[in-house]
Amino acid sequence: MPRFFSNKRLILLLVGVIVLVALISFSLKDRQNATLPEQIVKDVVGFGQSLFSKPAHYITGTLDKIDGILNTYEENKHLKARLKEYAATQAELADVRADNKTLREIVDKKDSLRDYEPIQATVISRNPDQWEEKIVIDKGSVAGVKLNRAVITASGLIGKVVLVTPFKSTVELLSTENSNFRVAAVIPGDEAIFGLIEGYDQARGELIMKRIDSNFHVKEGQKVESSGLGGIFPKGLLIGEVTEVSTDDFGLTKLAYIRPAADFSMLDHVMVANRSSGVTSGTDGEVDEEEEGEDGS
């Protein structure tokens, strides 16, 4: 024992450990007020942190601002380039419209397959059992909606009106399983390629364009529009984009899968396109008493 107590270093180490454990246990207690040493240490550390953190935050903020300015500059250059393209396109479009107006005046033609008057409407109801087939909108005959009018969104064509009441209308979507629902379509280009939108592949989530002449070469990525020839849908309404091309069951014509331009599952605001030119009567794919309509009933 005397030899143990004579070792002063060991005694000091033991006392130091005891004091340290006591301080740790004391600091871990749930206390509302800090002791004076704790307050001094926290104030000193906080002051030191503020001395370093403020300049660091300032430098970081400055670098972020510089980076934002550089990004804004690049975006501005890109937008200016796009704006020039847009201006050129607008000028070209105005020129085409002027030429079209002049030519129509020459032949004394008042109506065009593209002409229609839009009626703004909102989707107010959708039956879960027919989610991919029909929607109900808040405009009816009082607002000028009629049967077999095309219905579109800002993205493209979605369907046609199949039922009208004074204040509501039912719209059948292109994604319907109704085999009689057809749309006369065209793939525009140097040589227009015509066909019919007949059917919807639920597994792929894509429309099927059939009766394409096998002599035409259809490529993936080509846009598909309404041709205006069926009597229901105005010409030039975007339908979608070709994703795959194959031959039909008999190998005589081609068919193409079309990714719809509009999202049928997320429909809110739509427009009913009241076509200016005449509308066929009869049901899609069926012969009416006087004529056969390709696009609608």
HELIX and SHEET records of a PDB file:
HELIX    1   1 PRO A    2  SER A    6  1                                   5    
HELIX    2   2 LYS A    8  SER A   27  1                                  20    
HELIX    3   3 LEU A   36  ILE A  106  1                                  71    
HELIX    4   4 PRO A  128  GLN A  130  5                                   3    
HELIX    5   5 SER A  141  ALA A  143  5                                   3    
SHEET    1   A 7 TYR A 116  SER A 125  0                                        
SHEET    2   A 7 LYS A 134  ILE A 137 -1                                        
SHEET    3   A 7 SER A 169  LEU A 173 -1                                        
SHEET    4   A 7 LEU A 157  VAL A 164 -1                                        
SHEET    5   A 7 ALA A 150  ILE A 152 -1                                        
SHEET    6   A 7 HIS A 269  ARG A 275 -1                                        
SHEET    7   A 7 TYR A 116  SER A 125 -1                                        
SHEET    1   B 7 ARG A 182  ILE A 187  0                                        
SHEET    2   B 7 ILE A 193  ASP A 201 -1                                        
SHEET    3   B 7 GLU A 206  ASP A 213 -1                                        
SHEET    4   B 7 THR A 253  PRO A 260 -1                                        
SHEET    5   B 7 LEU A 238  THR A 247 -1                                        
SHEET    6   B 7 LYS A 223  SER A 226 -1                                        
SHEET    7   B 7 ARG A 182  ILE A 187 -1                                        
END                                                                             
